[in-house]
Amino acid sequence: MAQPSNSLGKIPATIVTGFLGAGKTTLIRHLIAHAGGRRLALIVNEFGELGFDGELLKGCASETCRAEDIVELANGCICCTVADDFLPTMEALLARPDRPDHIIIETSGLALPKPLVQAFDWPSVRTRVTVDGVVAVIDADATAAGRFATDPELLAAQRAADPNFEHDAPLEELFHDQLACADLVVLTKTDLIDAARIAAAEAEVARFTRPGVKTVRASFGELPAAVLLGLGAAAEDDIAGRKSVHDDEGEHDHDDFDSFWLEIPAAASTAALVDRLKAVAGRHDILRIKGFAAIAGKPMRLVVQGVGERFGHYFDRAWAAGEAPVGRLVVIGLKGLDQAAIRAELAA
Ligand SMILES: Nc1nc2c(ncn2[C@@H]2O[C@H](COP(=O)(O)OP(=O)(O)OP(=O)(O)O)[C@@H](O)[C@H]2O)c(=O)[nH]1
């Protein structure tokens, strides 16, 4: 059954945040397929210019979320382009004659959600849309492994060796900010770890969430729409309560991260390609690789993506007539990625 927009006639919007590869697109794909009759509009923001998430999501467009209801913002991180990109996109969406029942915004994995929530306070948006909730998608496996936490012993050792050592923890800061802004946390990839590690991830999450914020466990984003939508948080009315480690900075940038995209030749087989990608991800400080690849002798396009050294892949569609079967990947990592070496290793 379609859910009406809230009592003030505003369209509810859900902001889906969470680090690179946490499972945001997977969650949204499940939501589109189980929207319970709601007409959804989707704004997809990506770091890395390839429009990968947008293309995957368009691939599962349906009557409840048509391809034209999916808008891509691939022009940098949404939190930095609010005025230039996000607000005009939102205004254009609102100007359409057929208003959606709910708007979903997938932020890039490097975005701070707070500046986006603040954008909903702009007069042209505020009267027509409300932030129903900020949903933080958190990778349980990576969290339990301590990927977003500073190792206190290592930090002490670094400080002992250099009293002027500046602690720079970009992953930890994003983890902190995305959780501190959340109205609901979805702990994903719980299928990969045991109960003790799930509990450890939950404890780590609870250090940063605001009081009363719930965490739900999920695997492959399989949650009912009613859990994710209809939170009624009106987050734009409670911006000050959502602390950010960047509150004191005027401008936020993404200098801590590097990304580039490249074309790769057709691989001899899927296994050979994945082995090579794993090896490259292991040798370099790569956080995320994703894109499309051509496999020799196969008429279908391969979707391939990795988070750290864990890779997934599937054939999504046939290469279209007239479309060159060329592989394209986006690579994202911490500043200082050896782009030339990675390009050479993947081009071989
Ligand atoms: N095992 C397991 N894998 C998952 C789960 N959720 C997502 N994945 C996989 O994790 C990878 C990243 O998932 P995405 O949904 O693309 O993550 P994302 O947060 O949208 O990634 P970015 O947009 O790059 O930040 C994919 O290979 C997914 O299949 C889960 O619950 N369990």
The ligand as an SDF file (V2000), in Angstrom:
LIG
                    3D

 32 34  0  0  0  0  0  0  0  0999 V2000
   28.3970  -11.1240    2.4180 N   0  0  0  0  0  0  0  0  0  0  0  0
   27.7350   -9.9810    2.2580 C   0  0  0  0  0  0  0  0  0  0  0  0
   28.0980   -9.1370    1.2610 N   0  0  0  0  0  0  0  0  0  0  0  0
   27.4000   -7.9880    1.1320 C   0  0  0  0  0  0  0  0  0  0  0  0
   26.3230   -7.6230    1.9910 C   0  0  0  0  0  0  0  0  0  0  0  0
   25.8590   -6.4090    1.6110 N   0  0  0  0  0  0  0  0  0  0  0  0
   26.6020   -6.0430    0.5550 C   0  0  0  0  0  0  0  0  0  0  0  0
   27.5190   -6.9820    0.2550 N   0  0  0  0  0  0  0  0  0  0  0  0
   28.5340   -6.9570   -0.8290 C   0  0  0  0  0  0  0  0  0  0  0  0
   29.4460   -5.8990   -0.5490 O   0  0  0  0  0  0  0  0  0  0  0  0
   29.8570   -5.2650   -1.7620 C   0  0  0  0  0  0  0  0  0  0  0  0
   29.5490   -3.7620   -1.6710 C   0  0  0  0  0  0  0  0  0  0  0  0
   28.1470   -3.5950   -1.5980 O   0  0  0  0  0  0  0  0  0  0  0  0
   27.4380   -2.2640   -2.1000 P   0  0  0  0  0  0  0  0  0  0  0  0
   25.9990   -2.4010   -1.7880 O   0  0  0  0  0  0  0  0  0  0  0  0
   27.8260   -1.9590   -3.5020 O   0  0  0  0  0  0  0  0  0  0  0  0
   28.1130   -1.1960   -1.1360 O   0  0  0  0  0  0  0  0  0  0  0  0
   27.9870    0.4040   -1.1810 P   0  0  0  0  0  0  0  0  0  0  0  0
   27.9570    0.8530    0.2220 O   0  0  0  0  0  0  0  0  0  0  0  0
   26.8550    0.8110   -2.0430 O   0  0  0  0  0  0  0  0  0  0  0  0
   29.3720    0.7930   -1.8810 O   0  0  0  0  0  0  0  0  0  0  0  0
   29.8670    2.2700   -2.3600 P   0  0  0  0  0  0  0  0  0  0  0  0
   28.7180    2.8840   -3.1250 O   0  0  0  0  0  0  0  0  0  0  0  0
   31.0440    1.9930   -3.2260 O   0  0  0  0  0  0  0  0  0  0  0  0
   30.2190    3.0230   -1.1450 O   0  0  0  0  0  0  0  0  0  0  0  0
   29.1030   -5.9670   -2.8770 C   0  0  0  0  0  0  0  0  0  0  0  0
   29.9590   -6.9410   -3.4410 O   0  0  0  0  0  0  0  0  0  0  0  0
   27.9170   -6.6090   -2.1660 C   0  0  0  0  0  0  0  0  0  0  0  0
   27.4570   -7.7800   -2.8170 O   0  0  0  0  0  0  0  0  0  0  0  0
   25.9700   -8.5420    3.0490 C   0  0  0  0  0  0  0  0  0  0  0  0
   25.1030   -8.3040    3.8740 O   0  0  0  0  0  0  0  0  0  0  0  0
   26.7220   -9.6940    3.1130 N   0  0  0  0  0  0  0  0  0  0  0  0
  1  2  1  0
  2  3  2  0
  2 32  1  0
  3  4  1  0
  4  5  2  0
  4  8  1  0
  5  6  1  0
  5 30  1  0
  6  7  2  0
  7  8  1  0
  8  9  1  0
  9 10  1  0
  9 28  1  0
 10 11  1  0
 11 12  1  0
 11 26  1  0
 12 13  1  0
 13 14  1  0
 14 15  2  0
 14 16  1  0
 14 17  1  0
 17 18  1  0
 18 19  2  0
 18 20  1  0
 18 21  1  0
 21 22  1  0
 22 23  2  0
 22 24  1  0
 22 25  1  0
 26 27  1  0
 26 28  1  0
 28 29  1  0
 30 31  2  0
 30 32  1  0
M  END
$$$$
